[in-house]
Amino acid sequence: MRIDILSGVPDQLQSPLNTSIVKRARDKGLVEIYVHDIRNWSTDKHRSIDAPPYGGGAGMVLKIEPIASAIRQLLSERDYDEVIF
């Protein structure tokens, strides 16, 4: 089984994915887990993945463009049983 995870903070996922049951499954070759940094698909010079919410207000929201580009590229490289957002 292959799992591709898109994240804005991929380094923070390394520890939980390399311990306990998940680590044992990876070591036995039962699952392959790849964590992708969505900043790699950002098109601006700062590699930003978030923007202020439409209409103003506090906080930030993720841009859809880098996420959609990442999903398109991964889907062009292999078939998936499911894509979960």
KOLGU-4560 file (N, C-alpha, C; in nm, 3 decimals, padded with zeros to 5 digits):
<recs>
<n_xx: 00.086 n_yy: -00.117 n_zz: 00.000 ca_xx: 00.000 ca_yy: 00.000 ca_zz: 00.000 c_xx: 00.091 c_yy: 00.123 c_zz: 00.000 mol: A seq: 1 type: MET>
<n_xx: 00.054 n_yy: 00.219 n_zz: -00.080 ca_xx: 00.128 ca_yy: 00.345 ca_zz: -00.085 c_xx: 00.036 c_yy: 00.457 c_zz: -00.038 mol: A seq: 2 type: ARG>
<n_xx: 00.091 n_yy: 00.542 n_zz: 00.048 ca_xx: 00.018 ca_yy: 00.659 ca_zz: 00.097 c_xx: 00.104 c_yy: 00.781 c_zz: 00.070 mol: A seq: 3 type: ILE>
<n_xx: 00.048 n_yy: 00.879 n_zz: 00.001 ca_xx: 00.114 ca_yy: 01.008 ca_zz: -00.021 c_xx: 00.041 c_yy: 01.111 c_zz: 00.063 mol: A seq: 4 type: ASP>
<n_xx: 00.117 n_yy: 01.185 n_zz: 00.143 ca_xx: 00.059 ca_yy: 01.288 ca_zz: 00.230 c_xx: 00.112 c_yy: 01.423 c_zz: 00.186 mol: A seq: 5 type: ILE>
<n_xx: 00.022 n_yy: 01.519 n_zz: 00.166 ca_xx: 00.061 ca_yy: 01.656 ca_zz: 00.134 c_xx: 00.055 c_yy: 01.738 c_zz: 00.261 mol: A seq: 6 type: LEU>
<n_xx: 00.162 n_yy: 01.814 n_zz: 00.288 ca_xx: 00.167 ca_yy: 01.890 ca_zz: 00.412 c_xx: 00.246 c_yy: 02.019 c_zz: 00.392 mol: A seq: 7 type: SER>
<n_xx: 00.208 n_yy: 02.120 n_zz: 00.466 ca_xx: 00.285 ca_yy: 02.243 ca_zz: 00.470 c_xx: 00.397 c_yy: 02.236 c_zz: 00.571 mol: A seq: 8 type: GLY>
<n_xx: 00.393 n_yy: 02.136 n_zz: 00.657 ca_xx: 00.496 ca_yy: 02.115 ca_zz: 00.760 c_xx: 00.540 c_yy: 01.968 c_zz: 00.760 mol: A seq: 9 type: VAL>
<n_xx: 00.602 n_yy: 01.922 n_zz: 00.653 ca_xx: 00.633 ca_yy: 01.780 ca_zz: 00.640 c_xx: 00.731 c_yy: 01.728 c_zz: 00.746 mol: A seq: 10 type: PRO>
<n_xx: 00.821 n_yy: 01.811 n_zz: 00.793 ca_xx: 00.917 ca_yy: 01.766 ca_zz: 00.894 c_xx: 00.849 c_yy: 01.725 c_zz: 01.024 mol: A seq: 11 type: ASP>
<n_xx: 00.737 n_yy: 01.788 n_zz: 01.055 ca_xx: 00.667 ca_yy: 01.755 ca_zz: 01.179 c_xx: 00.598 c_yy: 01.620 c_zz: 01.172 mol: A seq: 12 type: GLN>
<n_xx: 00.583 n_yy: 01.565 n_zz: 01.053 ca_xx: 00.519 ca_yy: 01.434 ca_zz: 01.039 c_xx: 00.617 c_yy: 01.319 c_zz: 01.043 mol: A seq: 13 type: LEU>
<n_xx: 00.746 n_yy: 01.347 n_zz: 01.033 ca_xx: 00.845 ca_yy: 01.239 ca_zz: 01.029 c_xx: 00.846 c_yy: 01.157 c_zz: 01.158 mol: A seq: 14 type: GLN>
<n_xx: 00.841 n_yy: 01.221 n_zz: 01.272 ca_xx: 00.847 ca_yy: 01.147 ca_zz: 01.398 c_xx: 00.728 c_yy: 01.053 c_zz: 01.417 mol: A seq: 15 type: SER>
<n_xx: 00.604 n_yy: 01.100 n_zz: 01.402 ca_xx: 00.493 ca_yy: 01.006 ca_zz: 01.422 c_xx: 00.487 c_yy: 00.895 c_zz: 01.318 mol: A seq: 16 type: PRO>
<n_xx: 00.541 n_yy: 00.918 n_zz: 01.200 ca_xx: 00.537 ca_yy: 00.816 ca_zz: 01.096 c_xx: 00.653 c_yy: 00.718 c_zz: 01.105 mol: A seq: 17 type: LEU>
<n_xx: 00.745 n_yy: 00.742 n_zz: 01.196 ca_xx: 00.861 ca_yy: 00.654 ca_zz: 01.212 c_xx: 00.866 c_yy: 00.590 c_zz: 01.350 mol: A seq: 18 type: ASN>
<n_xx: 00.750 n_yy: 00.572 n_zz: 01.411 ca_xx: 00.744 ca_yy: 00.509 ca_zz: 01.543 c_xx: 00.627 c_yy: 00.411 c_zz: 01.548 mol: A seq: 19 type: THR>
<n_xx: 00.628 n_yy: 00.325 n_zz: 01.645 ca_xx: 00.517 ca_yy: 00.238 ca_zz: 01.682 c_xx: 00.470 c_yy: 00.148 c_zz: 01.568 mol: A seq: 20 type: SER>
<n_xx: 00.341 n_yy: 00.134 n_zz: 01.555 ca_xx: 00.280 ca_yy: 00.042 ca_zz: 01.458 c_xx: 00.311 c_yy: 00.083 c_zz: 01.315 mol: A seq: 21 type: ILE>
<n_xx: 00.310 n_yy: 00.212 n_zz: 01.290 ca_xx: 00.338 ca_yy: 00.261 ca_zz: 01.155 c_xx: 00.481 c_yy: 00.224 c_zz: 01.115 mol: A seq: 22 type: VAL>
<n_xx: 00.576 n_yy: 00.240 n_zz: 01.204 ca_xx: 00.715 ca_yy: 00.204 ca_zz: 01.175 c_xx: 00.728 c_yy: 00.055 c_zz: 01.146 mol: A seq: 23 type: LYS>
<n_xx: 00.662 n_yy: -00.027 n_zz: 01.225 ca_xx: 00.669 ca_yy: -00.172 ca_zz: 01.202 c_xx: 00.610 c_yy: -00.209 c_zz: 01.066 mol: A seq: 24 type: ARG>
<n_xx: 00.500 n_yy: -00.146 n_zz: 01.029 ca_xx: 00.439 ca_yy: -00.173 ca_zz: 00.899 c_xx: 00.532 c_yy: -00.129 c_zz: 00.786 mol: A seq: 25 type: ALA>
<n_xx: 00.597 n_yy: -00.014 n_zz: 00.802 ca_xx: 00.692 ca_yy: 00.033 ca_zz: 00.701 c_xx: 00.812 c_yy: -00.061 c_zz: 00.692 mol: A seq: 26 type: ARG>
<n_xx: 00.865 n_yy: -00.103 n_zz: 00.806 ca_xx: 00.981 ca_yy: -00.193 ca_zz: 00.808 c_xx: 00.951 c_yy: -00.327 c_zz: 00.740 mol: A seq: 27 type: ASP>
<n_xx: 00.828 n_yy: -00.375 n_zz: 00.755 ca_xx: 00.788 ca_yy: -00.502 ca_zz: 00.693 c_xx: 00.750 c_yy: -00.487 c_zz: 00.546 mol: A seq: 28 type: LYS>
<n_xx: 00.746 n_yy: -00.361 n_zz: 00.498 ca_xx: 00.710 ca_yy: -00.338 ca_zz: 00.359 c_xx: 00.561 c_yy: -00.345 c_zz: 00.332 mol: A seq: 29 type: GLY>
<n_xx: 00.481 n_yy: -00.337 n_zz: 00.437 ca_xx: 00.335 ca_yy: -00.342 ca_zz: 00.421 c_xx: 00.279 c_yy: -00.209 c_zz: 00.372 mol: A seq: 30 type: LEU>
<n_xx: 00.350 n_yy: -00.100 n_zz: 00.401 ca_xx: 00.302 ca_yy: 00.032 ca_zz: 00.361 c_xx: 00.423 c_yy: 00.119 c_zz: 00.324 mol: A seq: 31 type: VAL>
<n_xx: 00.405 n_yy: 00.199 n_zz: 00.222 ca_xx: 00.502 ca_yy: 00.301 ca_zz: 00.186 c_xx: 00.435 c_yy: 00.436 c_zz: 00.209 mol: A seq: 32 type: GLU>
<n_xx: 00.498 n_yy: 00.521 n_zz: 00.287 ca_xx: 00.440 ca_yy: 00.652 ca_zz: 00.316 c_xx: 00.537 c_yy: 00.759 c_zz: 00.268 mol: A seq: 33 type: ILE>
<n_xx: 00.487 n_yy: 00.849 n_zz: 00.183 ca_xx: 00.567 ca_yy: 00.959 ca_zz: 00.130 c_xx: 00.500 c_yy: 01.089 c_zz: 00.173 mol: A seq: 34 type: TYR>
<n_xx: 00.577 n_yy: 01.177 n_zz: 00.232 ca_xx: 00.527 ca_yy: 01.307 ca_zz: 00.275 c_xx: 00.583 c_yy: 01.411 c_zz: 00.179 mol: A seq: 35 type: VAL>
<n_xx: 00.493 n_yy: 01.488 n_zz: 00.116 ca_xx: 00.531 ca_yy: 01.588 ca_zz: 00.017 c_xx: 00.507 c_yy: 01.728 c_zz: 00.073 mol: A seq: 36 type: HIS>
<n_xx: 00.601 n_yy: 01.816 n_zz: 00.052 ca_xx: 00.589 ca_yy: 01.956 ca_zz: 00.094 c_xx: 00.514 c_yy: 02.032 c_zz: -00.015 mol: A seq: 37 type: ASP>
<n_xx: 00.395 n_yy: 02.084 n_zz: 00.017 ca_xx: 00.317 ca_yy: 02.154 ca_zz: -00.085 c_xx: 00.382 c_yy: 02.284 c_zz: -00.128 mol: A seq: 38 type: ILE>
<n_xx: 00.480 n_yy: 02.331 n_zz: -00.052 ca_xx: 00.552 ca_yy: 02.451 ca_zz: -00.096 c_xx: 00.626 c_yy: 02.427 c_zz: -00.227 mol: A seq: 39 type: ARG>
<n_xx: 00.657 n_yy: 02.302 n_zz: -00.257 ca_xx: 00.725 ca_yy: 02.269 ca_zz: -00.383 c_xx: 00.639 c_yy: 02.301 c_zz: -00.505 mol: A seq: 40 type: ASN>
<n_xx: 00.509 n_yy: 02.313 n_zz: -00.486 ca_xx: 00.419 ca_yy: 02.345 ca_zz: -00.596 c_xx: 00.372 c_yy: 02.490 c_zz: -00.593 mol: A seq: 41 type: TRP>
<n_xx: 00.421 n_yy: 02.568 n_zz: -00.500 ca_xx: 00.387 ca_yy: 02.710 ca_zz: -00.495 c_xx: 00.458 c_yy: 02.783 c_zz: -00.607 mol: A seq: 42 type: SER>
<n_xx: 00.395 n_yy: 02.885 n_zz: -00.661 ca_xx: 00.453 ca_yy: 02.953 ca_zz: -00.778 c_xx: 00.514 c_yy: 03.089 c_zz: -00.746 mol: A seq: 43 type: THR>
<n_xx: 00.496 n_yy: 03.141 n_zz: -00.626 ca_xx: 00.555 ca_yy: 03.272 ca_zz: -00.598 c_xx: 00.695 c_yy: 03.256 c_zz: -00.540 mol: A seq: 44 type: ASP>
<n_xx: 00.770 n_yy: 03.366 n_zz: -00.538 ca_xx: 00.911 ca_yy: 03.358 ca_zz: -00.498 c_xx: 00.929 c_yy: 03.322 c_zz: -00.350 mol: A seq: 45 type: LYS>
<n_xx: 00.828 n_yy: 03.344 n_zz: -00.268 ca_xx: 00.837 ca_yy: 03.311 ca_zz: -00.125 c_xx: 00.785 c_yy: 03.171 c_zz: -00.093 mol: A seq: 46 type: HIS>
<n_xx: 00.737 n_yy: 03.101 n_zz: -00.196 ca_xx: 00.682 ca_yy: 02.966 ca_zz: -00.181 c_xx: 00.568 c_yy: 02.963 c_zz: -00.079 mol: A seq: 47 type: ARG>
<n_xx: 00.484 n_yy: 03.065 n_zz: -00.080 ca_xx: 00.375 ca_yy: 03.072 ca_zz: 00.018 c_xx: 00.262 c_yy: 02.976 c_zz: -00.019 mol: A seq: 48 type: SER>
<n_xx: 00.198 n_yy: 02.925 n_zz: 00.084 ca_xx: 00.088 ca_yy: 02.830 ca_zz: 00.066 c_xx: -00.040 c_yy: 02.879 c_zz: 00.132 mol: A seq: 49 type: ILE>
<n_xx: -00.033 n_yy: 02.998 n_zz: 00.194 ca_xx: -00.153 ca_yy: 03.050 ca_zz: 00.259 c_xx: -00.176 c_yy: 03.195 c_zz: 00.218 mol: A seq: 50 type: ASP>
<n_xx: -00.297 n_yy: 03.241 n_zz: 00.243 ca_xx: -00.338 ca_yy: 03.377 ca_zz: 00.206 c_xx: -00.445 c_yy: 03.423 c_zz: 00.305 mol: A seq: 51 type: ALA>
<n_xx: -00.465 n_yy: 03.554 n_zz: 00.314 ca_xx: -00.573 ca_yy: 03.603 ca_zz: 00.401 c_xx: -00.709 c_yy: 03.556 c_zz: 00.350 mol: A seq: 52 type: PRO>
<n_xx: -00.806 n_yy: 03.539 n_zz: 00.438 ca_xx: -00.938 ca_yy: 03.495 ca_zz: 00.392 c_xx: -01.005 c_yy: 03.600 c_zz: 00.304 mol: A seq: 53 type: PRO>
<n_xx: -01.080 n_yy: 03.553 n_zz: 00.207 ca_xx: -01.154 ca_yy: 03.642 ca_zz: 00.118 c_xx: -01.253 c_yy: 03.723 c_zz: 00.202 mol: A seq: 54 type: TYR>
<n_xx: -01.255 n_yy: 03.851 n_zz: 00.181 ca_xx: -01.345 ca_yy: 03.938 ca_zz: 00.256 c_xx: -01.285 c_yy: 03.990 c_zz: 00.384 mol: A seq: 55 type: GLY>
<n_xx: -01.160 n_yy: 03.951 n_zz: 00.411 ca_xx: -01.092 ca_yy: 04.000 ca_zz: 00.531 c_xx: -01.118 c_yy: 03.915 c_zz: 00.652 mol: A seq: 56 type: GLY>
<n_xx: -01.071 n_yy: 03.962 n_zz: 00.764 ca_xx: -01.088 ca_yy: 03.888 ca_zz: 00.889 c_xx: -00.956 c_yy: 03.832 c_zz: 00.937 mol: A seq: 57 type: GLY>
<n_xx: -00.961 n_yy: 03.772 n_zz: 01.052 ca_xx: -00.840 ca_yy: 03.718 ca_zz: 01.115 c_xx: -00.804 c_yy: 03.583 c_zz: 01.055 mol: A seq: 58 type: ALA>
<n_xx: -00.677 n_yy: 03.549 n_zz: 01.066 ca_xx: -00.630 ca_yy: 03.417 ca_zz: 01.026 c_xx: -00.587 c_yy: 03.409 c_zz: 00.881 mol: A seq: 59 type: GLY>
<n_xx: -00.553 n_yy: 03.288 n_zz: 00.842 ca_xx: -00.508 ca_yy: 03.260 ca_zz: 00.707 c_xx: -00.576 c_yy: 03.131 c_zz: 00.660 mol: A seq: 60 type: MET>
<n_xx: -00.586 n_yy: 03.115 n_zz: 00.529 ca_xx: -00.640 ca_yy: 02.993 ca_zz: 00.471 c_xx: -00.540 c_yy: 02.940 c_zz: 00.370 mol: A seq: 61 type: VAL>
<n_xx: -00.543 n_yy: 02.810 n_zz: 00.349 ca_xx: -00.454 ca_yy: 02.750 ca_zz: 00.250 c_xx: -00.498 c_yy: 02.786 c_zz: 00.110 mol: A seq: 62 type: LEU>
<n_xx: -00.400 n_yy: 02.814 n_zz: 00.023 ca_xx: -00.429 ca_yy: 02.837 ca_zz: -00.118 c_xx: -00.459 c_yy: 02.703 c_zz: -00.184 mol: A seq: 63 type: LYS>
<n_xx: -00.552 n_yy: 02.702 n_zz: -00.275 ca_xx: -00.586 ca_yy: 02.577 ca_zz: -00.343 c_xx: -00.488 c_yy: 02.545 c_zz: -00.456 mol: A seq: 64 type: ILE>
<n_xx: -00.425 n_yy: 02.648 n_zz: -00.515 ca_xx: -00.340 ca_yy: 02.626 ca_zz: -00.631 c_xx: -00.226 c_yy: 02.528 c_zz: -00.606 mol: A seq: 65 type: GLU>
<n_xx: -00.144 n_yy: 02.545 n_zz: -00.499 ca_xx: -00.037 ca_yy: 02.447 ca_zz: -00.478 c_xx: -00.089 c_yy: 02.307 c_zz: -00.448 mol: A seq: 66 type: PRO>
<n_xx: -00.199 n_yy: 02.299 n_zz: -00.375 ca_xx: -00.255 ca_yy: 02.168 ca_zz: -00.342 c_xx: -00.307 c_yy: 02.099 c_zz: -00.467 mol: A seq: 67 type: ILE>
<n_xx: -00.381 n_yy: 02.173 n_zz: -00.550 ca_xx: -00.434 ca_yy: 02.116 ca_zz: -00.673 c_xx: -00.322 c_yy: 02.074 c_zz: -00.767 mol: A seq: 68 type: ALA>
<n_xx: -00.217 n_yy: 02.154 n_zz: -00.777 ca_xx: -00.104 ca_yy: 02.119 ca_zz: -00.864 c_xx: -00.036 c_yy: 01.993 c_zz: -00.815 mol: A seq: 69 type: SER>
<n_xx: -00.020 n_yy: 01.981 n_zz: -00.684 ca_xx: 00.043 ca_yy: 01.861 ca_zz: -00.627 c_xx: -00.041 c_yy: 01.737 c_zz: -00.656 mol: A seq: 70 type: ALA>
<n_xx: -00.170 n_yy: 01.747 n_zz: -00.635 ca_xx: -00.259 ca_yy: 01.633 ca_zz: -00.660 c_xx: -00.258 c_yy: 01.596 c_zz: -00.807 mol: A seq: 71 type: ILE>
<n_xx: -00.265 n_yy: 01.696 n_zz: -00.896 ca_xx: -00.260 ca_yy: 01.667 ca_zz: -01.040 c_xx: -00.132 c_yy: 01.593 c_zz: -01.077 mol: A seq: 72 type: ARG>
<n_xx: -00.019 n_yy: 01.640 n_zz: -01.026 ca_xx: 00.108 ca_yy: 01.575 ca_zz: -01.059 c_xx: 00.113 c_yy: 01.432 c_zz: -01.008 mol: A seq: 73 type: GLN>
<n_xx: 00.073 n_yy: 01.412 n_zz: -00.882 ca_xx: 00.075 ca_yy: 01.277 ca_zz: -00.826 c_xx: -00.020 c_yy: 01.183 c_zz: -00.901 mol: A seq: 74 type: LEU>
<n_xx: -00.137 n_yy: 01.234 n_zz: -00.939 ca_xx: -00.232 ca_yy: 01.151 ca_zz: -01.015 c_xx: -00.180 c_yy: 01.117 c_zz: -01.154 mol: A seq: 75 type: LEU>
<n_xx: -00.097 n_yy: 01.205 n_zz: -01.211 ca_xx: -00.041 ca_yy: 01.176 ca_zz: -01.344 c_xx: 00.070 c_yy: 01.072 c_zz: -01.335 mol: A seq: 76 type: SER>
<n_xx: 00.128 n_yy: 01.054 n_zz: -01.217 ca_xx: 00.238 ca_yy: 00.960 ca_zz: -01.200 c_xx: 00.193 c_yy: 00.820 c_zz: -01.161 mol: A seq: 77 type: GLU>
<n_xx: 00.074 n_yy: 00.806 n_zz: -01.100 ca_xx: 00.028 ca_yy: 00.675 ca_zz: -01.057 c_xx: -00.123 c_yy: 00.678 c_zz: -01.035 mol: A seq: 78 type: ARG>
<n_xx: -00.181 n_yy: 00.560 n_zz: -01.027 ca_xx: -00.325 ca_yy: 00.549 ca_zz: -00.997 c_xx: -00.345 c_yy: 00.532 c_zz: -00.847 mol: A seq: 79 type: ASP>
<n_xx: -00.450 n_yy: 00.591 n_zz: -00.796 ca_xx: -00.484 ca_yy: 00.580 ca_zz: -00.655 c_xx: -00.624 c_yy: 00.521 c_zz: -00.642 mol: A seq: 80 type: TYR>
<n_xx: -00.643 n_yy: 00.439 n_zz: -00.541 ca_xx: -00.777 ca_yy: 00.389 ca_zz: -00.512 c_xx: -00.867 c_yy: 00.499 c_zz: -00.460 mol: A seq: 81 type: ASP>
<n_xx: -00.808 n_yy: 00.588 n_zz: -00.378 ca_xx: -00.885 ca_yy: 00.699 ca_zz: -00.320 c_xx: -00.796 c_yy: 00.821 c_zz: -00.306 mol: A seq: 82 type: GLU>
<n_xx: -00.857 n_yy: 00.938 n_zz: -00.315 ca_xx: -00.792 ca_yy: 01.065 ca_zz: -00.282 c_xx: -00.875 c_yy: 01.126 c_zz: -00.172 mol: A seq: 83 type: VAL>
<n_xx: -00.814 n_yy: 01.146 n_zz: -00.055 ca_xx: -00.885 ca_yy: 01.196 ca_zz: 00.061 c_xx: -00.834 c_yy: 01.336 c_zz: 00.092 mol: A seq: 84 type: ILE>
<n_xx: -00.925 n_yy: 01.430 n_zz: 00.102 ca_xx: -00.888 ca_yy: 01.569 ca_zz: 00.131 c_xx: -00.907 c_yy: 01.596 c_zz: 00.278 mol: A seq: 85 type: PHE>
</recs>
